[in-house]
Amino acid sequence: MERRDLPAFLGRRAEIAQIRRLLGRSRLVTLTGLSGVGKSRLAEEAAWSVRKAFSGGVHVVDVSREAGPAALARTAVQAVGAGDGRLLLLLDGVERLAGPCAALAESLLRNAPGLRILATGRRSLGVVGEHLLPVGPLPPADAVALLAGRAPGRGIADVNRKAAARLCERLGRMPSAIELAARRLCAEPEPAIEDLLDDPFHETAARGALDRALELCSPDERHVWSRVAAFPGLFGLADAERVCVDIPPPAELLDALIGLIDKSLLIREESGGEVRFRVPRAGAGRPPRGHGRDRPVPCPRRTSDMDGPPMLTRREHEVAELVADGLSNREVAEKLVISKRTAEAHMEHILAKLNFSSRTQVAAWVVRRRGDR
């Protein structure tokens, strides 16, 4: 395993220690959590910290870079075959090829006695013997430390610490969102920390992470999520039964709750023999889509979906219109008398809100709306 040239890893020392312990007694450990919670970086840091315990080396397979199941299997088998004795395989982003990754993990573990697997994903692999470790938002102190570490020179550690703490809470203490905010703070003299507190992008980023998790859910699971997401704290099975009425049937409600836990949309806690559930911090209180009493929640929008209600602010609509006219970010900034970085931020918001991945899709969406007027 080669150390990537990345900014220093901050926080999560308790989680790293726990991963080290789990790898000592379990052959398959999977870190689960919402998109943006920092699973990949945490797994990489944990793998680096235990590298000396694996004489056969630590090998990383980024599932997102593999063309399909066959290519994934070839890459993983080559990695495992390259080492002798104890070795660790890091499978990063298993939800993209969940079934093939599960089958691959079972096969490798069966045929390579010295192998340990550390996986990351928005859902578990469902393999016998798998040990799950849910990864939640950063603790408050770690969140502020990450913002300060990624935005040096902004005085976060002293005079602005309270504002930084409020911003981190607004960002759900999610590492990806905090690092984006830090980049914006460093890009130019403004915005100040206080200016970011009311930025609607925070809600958009959180919704994007939830939508990506909801894409993995069945209609029943999405329906249950739409009801229980409003609980502010811990709730029990009886509470879920009350708000879910008869959809899904009571006998299937527990299966739906288990499915939501499996996909990191719920956290299970047990105390005094009583099982309770709670919504992860980044998803708590989010207004669910399709809250109708008698119908399942519709699937989150796909990138090919060009319809649906607009969710953009007035300024974002202006930016989208100019993008459709062929203007670059620099030209958009000049036209609207804003900084280029602000124009780029608006573009990031638009892509996230519409669940698009390119300017071409935004332009097509605008043209479609123009035709419908």
Contacts in CASP RR format, 6 or more apart in sequence:
PFRMAT RR
TARGET T0000
AUTHOR 0000-0000-0000
METHOD contacts of the structure
MODEL  1
MERRDLPAFLGRRAEIAQIRRLLGRSRLVTLTGLSGVGKSRLAEEAAWSV
RKAFSGGVHVVDVSREAGPAALARTAVQAVGAGDGRLLLLLDGVERLAGP
CAALAESLLRNAPGLRILATGRRSLGVVGEHLLPVGPLPPADAVALLAGR
APGRGIADVNRKAAARLCERLGRMPSAIELAARRLCAEPEPAIEDLLDDP
FHETAARGALDRALELCSPDERHVWSRVAAFPGLFGLADAERVCVDIPPP
AELLDALIGLIDKSLLIREESGGEVRFRVPRAGAGRPPRGHGRDRPVPCP
RRTSDMDGPPMLTRREHEVAELVADGLSNREVAEKLVISKRTAEAHMEHI
LAKLNFSSRTQVAAWVVRRRGDR
1 47 0 8 1.000
1 48 0 8 1.000
1 51 0 8 1.000
1 57 0 8 1.000
1 58 0 8 1.000
1 59 0 8 1.000
1 60 0 8 1.000
1 90 0 8 1.000
3 48 0 8 1.000
4 44 0 8 1.000
6 41 0 8 1.000
7 149 0 8 1.000
7 150 0 8 1.000
8 149 0 8 1.000
9 41 0 8 1.000
9 45 0 8 1.000
10 142 0 8 1.000
10 145 0 8 1.000
10 146 0 8 1.000
10 149 0 8 1.000
11 138 0 8 1.000
11 142 0 8 1.000
11 145 0 8 1.000
11 146 0 8 1.000
12 42 0 8 1.000
12 45 0 8 1.000
12 138 0 8 1.000
12 142 0 8 1.000
15 42 0 8 1.000
15 46 0 8 1.000
15 133 0 8 1.000
15 135 0 8 1.000
16 42 0 8 1.000
16 45 0 8 1.000
16 46 0 8 1.000
16 49 0 8 1.000
18 133 0 8 1.000
19 29 0 8 1.000
19 31 0 8 1.000
19 42 0 8 1.000
19 43 0 8 1.000
19 46 0 8 1.000
19 118 0 8 1.000
19 133 0 8 1.000
20 46 0 8 1.000
20 49 0 8 1.000
20 50 0 8 1.000
22 29 0 8 1.000
22 131 0 8 1.000
22 133 0 8 1.000
23 29 0 8 1.000
23 46 0 8 1.000
23 50 0 8 1.000
23 88 0 8 1.000
23 116 0 8 1.000
23 118 0 8 1.000
24 116 0 8 1.000
26 116 0 8 1.000
26 129 0 8 1.000
26 130 0 8 1.000
26 131 0 8 1.000
27 109 0 8 1.000
27 115 0 8 1.000
27 116 0 8 1.000
27 117 0 8 1.000
27 129 0 8 1.000
28 105 0 8 1.000
28 109 0 8 1.000
28 116 0 8 1.000
28 117 0 8 1.000
28 119 0 8 1.000
28 125 0 8 1.000
28 127 0 8 1.000
28 129 0 8 1.000
28 130 0 8 1.000
28 131 0 8 1.000
29 116 0 8 1.000
29 117 0 8 1.000
29 118 0 8 1.000
29 119 0 8 1.000
29 130 0 8 1.000
29 131 0 8 1.000
29 133 0 8 1.000
30 94 0 8 1.000
30 118 0 8 1.000
30 119 0 8 1.000
30 120 0 8 1.000
30 121 0 8 1.000
30 124 0 8 1.000
30 125 0 8 1.000
30 130 0 8 1.000
30 131 0 8 1.000
30 132 0 8 1.000
30 133 0 8 1.000
31 39 0 8 1.000
31 42 0 8 1.000
31 43 0 8 1.000
31 118 0 8 1.000
31 119 0 8 1.000
31 120 0 8 1.000
31 121 0 8 1.000
31 133 0 8 1.000
31 134 0 8 1.000
31 135 0 8 1.000
32 39 0 8 1.000
32 120 0 8 1.000
32 121 0 8 1.000
32 122 0 8 1.000
32 123 0 8 1.000
32 124 0 8 1.000
32 132 0 8 1.000
32 133 0 8 1.000
32 134 0 8 1.000
32 135 0 8 1.000
32 262 0 8 1.000
32 263 0 8 1.000
32 264 0 8 1.000
33 39 0 8 1.000
33 121 0 8 1.000
33 122 0 8 1.000
33 134 0 8 1.000
33 135 0 8 1.000
33 136 0 8 1.000
33 213 0 8 1.000
33 264 0 8 1.000
33 280 0 8 1.000
34 122 0 8 1.000
34 136 0 8 1.000
34 174 0 8 1.000
34 209 0 8 1.000
34 210 0 8 1.000
34 212 0 8 1.000
34 213 0 8 1.000
34 264 0 8 1.000
34 265 0 8 1.000
34 280 0 8 1.000
34 282 0 8 1.000
34 283 0 8 1.000
35 122 0 8 1.000
35 176 0 8 1.000
35 208 0 8 1.000
35 209 0 8 1.000
35 212 0 8 1.000
35 213 0 8 1.000
36 174 0 8 1.000
36 175 0 8 1.000
36 176 0 8 1.000
36 177 0 8 1.000
36 209 0 8 1.000
37 135 0 8 1.000
37 136 0 8 1.000
37 137 0 8 1.000
37 174 0 8 1.000
37 175 0 8 1.000
37 176 0 8 1.000
37 209 0 8 1.000
37 282 0 8 1.000
38 135 0 8 1.000
38 174 0 8 1.000
38 175 0 8 1.000
38 176 0 8 1.000
39 93 0 8 1.000
39 120 0 8 1.000
39 121 0 8 1.000
39 135 0 8 1.000
40 92 0 8 1.000
40 93 0 8 1.000
40 120 0 8 1.000
41 175 0 8 1.000
42 120 0 8 1.000
42 135 0 8 1.000
43 90 0 8 1.000
43 92 0 8 1.000
43 118 0 8 1.000
43 119 0 8 1.000
43 120 0 8 1.000
44 60 0 8 1.000
44 90 0 8 1.000
44 92 0 8 1.000
46 118 0 8 1.000
47 58 0 8 1.000
47 60 0 8 1.000
47 88 0 8 1.000
47 90 0 8 1.000
47 118 0 8 1.000
48 58 0 8 1.000
50 58 0 8 1.000
50 88 0 8 1.000
51 57 0 8 1.000
51 58 0 8 1.000
51 88 0 8 1.000
53 86 0 8 1.000
54 86 0 8 1.000
54 87 0 8 1.000
54 88 0 8 1.000
54 116 0 8 1.000
55 84 0 8 1.000
55 85 0 8 1.000
55 86 0 8 1.000
55 87 0 8 1.000
56 83 0 8 1.000
56 84 0 8 1.000
56 85 0 8 1.000
56 86 0 8 1.000
56 87 0 8 1.000
57 83 0 8 1.000
57 87 0 8 1.000
57 88 0 8 1.000
58 87 0 8 1.000
58 88 0 8 1.000
58 89 0 8 1.000
58 90 0 8 1.000
59 79 0 8 1.000
59 80 0 8 1.000
59 82 0 8 1.000
59 83 0 8 1.000
59 87 0 8 1.000
59 88 0 8 1.000
59 89 0 8 1.000
59 90 0 8 1.000
60 90 0 8 1.000
60 92 0 8 1.000
61 72 0 8 1.000
61 75 0 8 1.000
61 76 0 8 1.000
61 79 0 8 1.000
61 89 0 8 1.000
61 90 0 8 1.000
61 91 0 8 1.000
61 92 0 8 1.000
62 92 0 8 1.000
62 93 0 8 1.000
63 72 0 8 1.000
63 91 0 8 1.000
63 92 0 8 1.000
63 93 0 8 1.000
63 94 0 8 1.000
63 96 0 8 1.000
63 97 0 8 1.000
63 101 0 8 1.000
64 92 0 8 1.000
64 93 0 8 1.000
64 96 0 8 1.000
66 72 0 8 1.000
66 75 0 8 1.000
66 97 0 8 1.000
68 97 0 8 1.000
68 100 0 8 1.000
69 97 0 8 1.000
69 100 0 8 1.000
69 104 0 8 1.000
72 97 0 8 1.000
72 100 0 8 1.000
72 101 0 8 1.000
72 104 0 8 1.000
73 100 0 8 1.000
73 104 0 8 1.000
76 89 0 8 1.000
76 91 0 8 1.000
76 104 0 8 1.000
76 108 0 8 1.000
77 108 0 8 1.000
79 89 0 8 1.000
80 87 0 8 1.000
80 89 0 8 1.000
80 108 0 8 1.000
80 112 0 8 1.000
80 115 0 8 1.000
81 112 0 8 1.000
85 114 0 8 1.000
86 114 0 8 1.000
86 115 0 8 1.000
86 116 0 8 1.000
87 112 0 8 1.000
87 114 0 8 1.000
87 115 0 8 1.000
87 116 0 8 1.000
88 115 0 8 1.000
88 116 0 8 1.000
88 117 0 8 1.000
88 118 0 8 1.000
89 108 0 8 1.000
89 115 0 8 1.000
89 116 0 8 1.000
89 117 0 8 1.000
89 118 0 8 1.000
90 117 0 8 1.000
90 118 0 8 1.000
90 119 0 8 1.000
90 120 0 8 1.000
91 101 0 8 1.000
91 104 0 8 1.000
91 105 0 8 1.000
91 117 0 8 1.000
91 118 0 8 1.000
91 119 0 8 1.000
91 120 0 8 1.000
92 119 0 8 1.000
92 120 0 8 1.000
92 121 0 8 1.000
93 119 0 8 1.000
93 120 0 8 1.000
93 121 0 8 1.000
93 122 0 8 1.000
94 101 0 8 1.000
94 102 0 8 1.000
94 119 0 8 1.000
94 120 0 8 1.000
94 121 0 8 1.000
94 123 0 8 1.000
94 125 0 8 1.000
95 121 0 8 1.000
95 122 0 8 1.000
95 123 0 8 1.000
95 216 0 8 1.000
98 123 0 8 1.000
98 125 0 8 1.000
99 125 0 8 1.000
101 119 0 8 1.000
101 125 0 8 1.000
102 125 0 8 1.000
102 126 0 8 1.000
102 127 0 8 1.000
105 117 0 8 1.000
105 119 0 8 1.000
105 125 0 8 1.000
105 127 0 8 1.000
106 127 0 8 1.000
106 128 0 8 1.000
108 115 0 8 1.000
108 117 0 8 1.000
109 115 0 8 1.000
109 117 0 8 1.000
109 127 0 8 1.000
119 125 0 8 1.000
121 264 0 8 1.000
122 212 0 8 1.000
122 213 0 8 1.000
122 216 0 8 1.000
122 263 0 8 1.000
122 264 0 8 1.000
123 216 0 8 1.000
123 262 0 8 1.000
123 263 0 8 1.000
123 264 0 8 1.000
124 130 0 8 1.000
124 132 0 8 1.000
124 262 0 8 1.000
126 262 0 8 1.000
134 264 0 8 1.000
134 267 0 8 1.000
136 280 0 8 1.000
136 281 0 8 1.000
137 143 0 8 1.000
137 172 0 8 1.000
137 173 0 8 1.000
137 174 0 8 1.000
137 280 0 8 1.000
137 281 0 8 1.000
137 282 0 8 1.000
138 146 0 8 1.000
138 168 0 8 1.000
138 173 0 8 1.000
138 174 0 8 1.000
138 175 0 8 1.000
138 178 0 8 1.000
139 173 0 8 1.000
140 165 0 8 1.000
140 168 0 8 1.000
140 169 0 8 1.000
140 173 0 8 1.000
142 173 0 8 1.000
143 165 0 8 1.000
143 168 0 8 1.000
143 169 0 8 1.000
143 171 0 8 1.000
143 173 0 8 1.000
143 178 0 8 1.000
144 156 0 8 1.000
144 161 0 8 1.000
144 164 0 8 1.000
144 165 0 8 1.000
144 168 0 8 1.000
146 175 0 8 1.000
146 178 0 8 1.000
146 179 0 8 1.000
146 182 0 8 1.000
147 156 0 8 1.000
147 164 0 8 1.000
147 167 0 8 1.000
147 168 0 8 1.000
147 178 0 8 1.000
147 181 0 8 1.000
147 182 0 8 1.000
148 154 0 8 1.000
148 155 0 8 1.000
148 156 0 8 1.000
148 157 0 8 1.000
148 164 0 8 1.000
149 156 0 8 1.000
149 182 0 8 1.000
150 178 0 8 1.000
150 179 0 8 1.000
150 182 0 8 1.000
150 183 0 8 1.000
150 186 0 8 1.000
151 181 0 8 1.000
151 182 0 8 1.000
151 185 0 8 1.000
151 186 0 8 1.000
152 186 0 8 1.000
154 160 0 8 1.000
154 185 0 8 1.000
154 186 0 8 1.000
154 193 0 8 1.000
156 164 0 8 1.000
156 193 0 8 1.000
160 193 0 8 1.000
163 193 0 8 1.000
163 194 0 8 1.000
163 197 0 8 1.000
164 193 0 8 1.000
166 197 0 8 1.000
167 181 0 8 1.000
167 193 0 8 1.000
167 196 0 8 1.000
167 197 0 8 1.000
168 178 0 8 1.000
170 196 0 8 1.000
170 197 0 8 1.000
170 202 0 8 1.000
171 177 0 8 1.000
171 178 0 8 1.000
171 181 0 8 1.000
171 202 0 8 1.000
171 205 0 8 1.000
172 202 0 8 1.000
172 206 0 8 1.000
172 281 0 8 1.000
172 282 0 8 1.000
173 281 0 8 1.000
173 282 0 8 1.000
174 205 0 8 1.000
174 206 0 8 1.000
174 209 0 8 1.000
174 282 0 8 1.000
176 205 0 8 1.000
177 202 0 8 1.000
177 205 0 8 1.000
177 206 0 8 1.000
180 205 0 8 1.000
181 196 0 8 1.000
184 191 0 8 1.000
184 196 0 8 1.000
184 341 0 8 1.000
184 345 0 8 1.000
185 191 0 8 1.000
185 192 0 8 1.000
185 193 0 8 1.000
185 196 0 8 1.000
187 341 0 8 1.000
188 339 0 8 1.000
188 341 0 8 1.000
200 313 0 8 1.000
200 349 0 8 1.000
201 345 0 8 1.000
201 348 0 8 1.000
201 349 0 8 1.000
201 352 0 8 1.000
204 311 0 8 1.000
204 349 0 8 1.000
204 352 0 8 1.000
204 353 0 8 1.000
205 352 0 8 1.000
206 282 0 8 1.000
206 283 0 8 1.000
206 286 0 8 1.000
207 286 0 8 1.000
207 352 0 8 1.000
207 353 0 8 1.000
208 352 0 8 1.000
208 355 0 8 1.000
209 282 0 8 1.000
210 265 0 8 1.000
210 282 0 8 1.000
210 283 0 8 1.000
210 286 0 8 1.000
211 300 0 8 1.000
211 301 0 8 1.000
211 355 0 8 1.000
212 300 0 8 1.000
213 263 0 8 1.000
213 264 0 8 1.000
213 265 0 8 1.000
214 222 0 8 1.000
214 225 0 8 1.000
214 265 0 8 1.000
214 297 0 8 1.000
214 299 0 8 1.000
214 300 0 8 1.000
215 299 0 8 1.000
215 300 0 8 1.000
216 263 0 8 1.000
217 225 0 8 1.000
217 259 0 8 1.000
217 260 0 8 1.000
217 263 0 8 1.000
217 265 0 8 1.000
218 256 0 8 1.000
219 296 0 8 1.000
219 297 0 8 1.000
220 247 0 8 1.000
220 248 0 8 1.000
220 252 0 8 1.000
220 255 0 8 1.000
220 256 0 8 1.000
220 296 0 8 1.000
221 256 0 8 1.000
221 259 0 8 1.000
221 260 0 8 1.000
221 263 0 8 1.000
221 265 0 8 1.000
222 296 0 8 1.000
222 297 0 8 1.000
222 298 0 8 1.000
222 299 0 8 1.000
223 244 0 8 1.000
223 247 0 8 1.000
223 248 0 8 1.000
223 256 0 8 1.000
223 296 0 8 1.000
223 297 0 8 1.000
224 240 0 8 1.000
224 244 0 8 1.000
224 248 0 8 1.000
224 253 0 8 1.000
224 256 0 8 1.000
224 257 0 8 1.000
224 260 0 8 1.000
225 260 0 8 1.000
225 265 0 8 1.000
225 266 0 8 1.000
225 288 0 8 1.000
225 297 0 8 1.000
226 288 0 8 1.000
226 289 0 8 1.000
226 290 0 8 1.000
226 291 0 8 1.000
226 292 0 8 1.000
226 297 0 8 1.000
227 240 0 8 1.000
227 243 0 8 1.000
227 244 0 8 1.000
227 288 0 8 1.000
227 291 0 8 1.000
228 235 0 8 1.000
228 239 0 8 1.000
228 240 0 8 1.000
228 243 0 8 1.000
228 244 0 8 1.000
228 257 0 8 1.000
228 260 0 8 1.000
228 266 0 8 1.000
228 277 0 8 1.000
228 279 0 8 1.000
229 279 0 8 1.000
229 283 0 8 1.000
229 284 0 8 1.000
229 285 0 8 1.000
229 286 0 8 1.000
229 288 0 8 1.000
230 243 0 8 1.000
230 285 0 8 1.000
230 288 0 8 1.000
231 239 0 8 1.000
231 278 0 8 1.000
231 279 0 8 1.000
232 284 0 8 1.000
232 285 0 8 1.000
233 278 0 8 1.000
233 279 0 8 1.000
233 284 0 8 1.000
234 269 0 8 1.000
234 276 0 8 1.000
234 277 0 8 1.000
234 278 0 8 1.000
235 276 0 8 1.000
235 277 0 8 1.000
235 278 0 8 1.000
236 275 0 8 1.000
236 276 0 8 1.000
236 277 0 8 1.000
237 253 0 8 1.000
237 254 0 8 1.000
237 257 0 8 1.000
237 275 0 8 1.000
240 253 0 8 1.000
240 257 0 8 1.000
240 277 0 8 1.000
241 250 0 8 1.000
241 253 0 8 1.000
244 253 0 8 1.000
245 293 0 8 1.000
247 294 0 8 1.000
247 296 0 8 1.000
248 255 0 8 1.000
248 256 0 8 1.000
257 266 0 8 1.000
257 277 0 8 1.000
260 266 0 8 1.000
261 267 0 8 1.000
261 268 0 8 1.000
261 277 0 8 1.000
264 280 0 8 1.000
265 279 0 8 1.000
265 280 0 8 1.000
265 283 0 8 1.000
266 277 0 8 1.000
266 278 0 8 1.000
266 279 0 8 1.000
266 280 0 8 1.000
267 277 0 8 1.000
267 278 0 8 1.000
267 279 0 8 1.000
267 280 0 8 1.000
268 275 0 8 1.000
268 276 0 8 1.000
268 277 0 8 1.000
269 275 0 8 1.000
269 276 0 8 1.000
269 277 0 8 1.000
269 278 0 8 1.000
270 276 0 8 1.000
278 284 0 8 1.000
279 285 0 8 1.000
288 297 0 8 1.000
289 297 0 8 1.000
289 298 0 8 1.000
289 300 0 8 1.000
290 297 0 8 1.000
290 298 0 8 1.000
291 297 0 8 1.000
300 355 0 8 1.000
301 308 0 8 1.000
301 354 0 8 1.000
301 355 0 8 1.000
302 355 0 8 1.000
303 355 0 8 1.000
303 356 0 8 1.000
303 357 0 8 1.000
303 361 0 8 1.000
305 355 0 8 1.000
306 364 0 8 1.000
306 365 0 8 1.000
306 368 0 8 1.000
307 368 0 8 1.000
310 317 0 8 1.000
310 369 0 8 1.000
311 353 0 8 1.000
311 354 0 8 1.000
312 320 0 8 1.000
312 349 0 8 1.000
312 350 0 8 1.000
312 353 0 8 1.000
312 354 0 8 1.000
313 349 0 8 1.000
315 336 0 8 1.000
315 346 0 8 1.000
316 346 0 8 1.000
316 349 0 8 1.000
316 350 0 8 1.000
316 353 0 8 1.000
318 336 0 8 1.000
319 332 0 8 1.000
319 336 0 8 1.000
319 343 0 8 1.000
319 346 0 8 1.000
319 347 0 8 1.000
319 350 0 8 1.000
320 350 0 8 1.000
320 362 0 8 1.000
320 365 0 8 1.000
320 366 0 8 1.000
321 366 0 8 1.000
322 331 0 8 1.000
322 332 0 8 1.000
322 335 0 8 1.000
322 336 0 8 1.000
323 332 0 8 1.000
323 347 0 8 1.000
323 350 0 8 1.000
323 359 0 8 1.000
323 362 0 8 1.000
323 363 0 8 1.000
323 366 0 8 1.000
324 362 0 8 1.000
324 363 0 8 1.000
324 366 0 8 1.000
324 367 0 8 1.000
324 370 0 8 1.000
326 363 0 8 1.000
327 335 0 8 1.000
329 340 0 8 1.000
329 343 0 8 1.000
329 344 0 8 1.000
329 347 0 8 1.000
330 340 0 8 1.000
330 343 0 8 1.000
332 343 0 8 1.000
332 346 0 8 1.000
332 347 0 8 1.000
333 339 0 8 1.000
333 340 0 8 1.000
333 342 0 8 1.000
333 343 0 8 1.000
336 343 0 8 1.000
347 359 0 8 1.000
347 362 0 8 1.000
350 356 0 8 1.000
350 362 0 8 1.000
351 357 0 8 1.000
351 358 0 8 1.000
351 362 0 8 1.000
354 361 0 8 1.000
354 362 0 8 1.000
354 365 0 8 1.000
356 362 0 8 1.000
356 365 0 8 1.000
END
